[in-house]
Amino acid sequence: MDAASPTTSTPADDDARPPRRWLRLSIIWHVTFFVLFVLPVAVSAALYASSDHPRSFRDANWSSTGLLPTAASDPDARVTVFAARNGTWRGIFATHTWIVVKPRGGAYTRYEVTGFGGPLRVNGSAPDSFWFSNVPEVIADLRGKDAEAVVPKIIKAVESYPYRNYGDYRIWPGPNSNTFVATVMRAAPELQGTLPPTAIGKDFRADGSVFGLTPSGTGVEIEIFGLFGIKVGWIEGIEFNLFTLVAGLDIRHPAVKLPGIGRIGFDKPPPAQIH
């Protein structure tokens, strides 16, 4: 045999080579995963490292932001959902959410779940307080007669929340503070709001189900223990959950949703004028 003659592959050699189609798909998957999940978290970590933030719980500002008027000056019923960046290293990934209700002629009551003490806290801070010195974002804001009808639903959902006892809180993948607020919002779809993609734990379905309606009631979701899932809805848009990191698209107000960073796009109009 001529040493210069080209070698030919055998059928066994061809079988050992991965098909090009699967190789292309593998490359696409890894690039997509890096761009949508790894890179945004890395950028968020860099932003966190380069910014000033409280060194501890005691150093943070927990006072009222003044976003809500005094209850005496606003007698109508009201329900407001807030979200604010978390403190310490968790701020790289996550936000904390809470819900505030006020019956007609009554006072504000703030409900939230935390990882210290008894999980369910009532009026632990001012209703519109800073959270680890971070200004909260208004996720939903319902007033007047619409709010009057929703307040009893929210109170009932809070009282029946299954993870409200010592030892029930789990920071990842849930149930945590965002699991609680998402559960309450499911009981009151009239709020027509959606938690930000950085609300880690929001996709942990407290009733243990895998399939159901989204919190706004405008779509459907499949969630497996809050770790993997997909959500499609008019209010929520399209969201993919991978190990509680969420990436997706906002359809109503065009934007990209990214883990760590949050929402990038046109400014989302507030659910209502806050005052």
TABELCOR-V51416 format. One record per backbone hydrogen bond with DSSP energy under -0.5 kcal/mol. NH is the residue of the N-H (numbers start at 1). CO is the residue of the C=O. If there is no record, write none. Layout:
NH,CO
NH,CO
This chain:
5,2
14,10
15,11
16,12
17,13
17,14
23,19
24,20
25,21
26,22
27,23
28,24
29,25
30,26
31,27
32,28
33,29
34,30
35,31
36,32
37,33
38,33
39,34
41,37
42,38
43,39
44,40
45,41
46,42
47,43
48,44
49,45
50,46
51,47
51,48
60,56
60,57
62,60
65,128
73,70
74,70
74,71
78,102
79,142
80,100
81,140
82,98
83,137
84,96
86,94
90,87
91,88
92,89
93,90
94,90
95,198
96,84
98,82
99,111
100,80
101,109
102,78
105,75
106,103
109,101
111,99
112,121
114,119
120,164
121,112
121,119
123,110
126,62
129,126
130,63
131,134
133,61
134,131
137,83
139,81
139,137
140,81
142,79
144,77
146,143
147,143
148,144
149,145
150,146
151,147
152,148
154,150
155,151
156,152
157,153
158,154
159,155
160,156
161,158
168,165
170,175
180,176
181,177
182,178
183,179
184,180
185,181
186,182
187,183
188,184
188,185
189,186
191,188
192,189
199,196
200,198
202,199
204,201
205,203
206,204
208,205
212,221
214,219
217,214
220,232
221,212
222,230
223,210
224,228
225,223
227,224
228,224
229,241
230,222
231,239
232,220
233,237
234,218
237,233
238,249
239,231
240,247
241,229
242,240
242,245
243,227
244,227
245,242
247,240
248,257
249,238
250,255
251,249
254,252
255,250
256,264
257,248
258,256
258,262
259,36
260,93
261,259
262,258
264,256
266,254
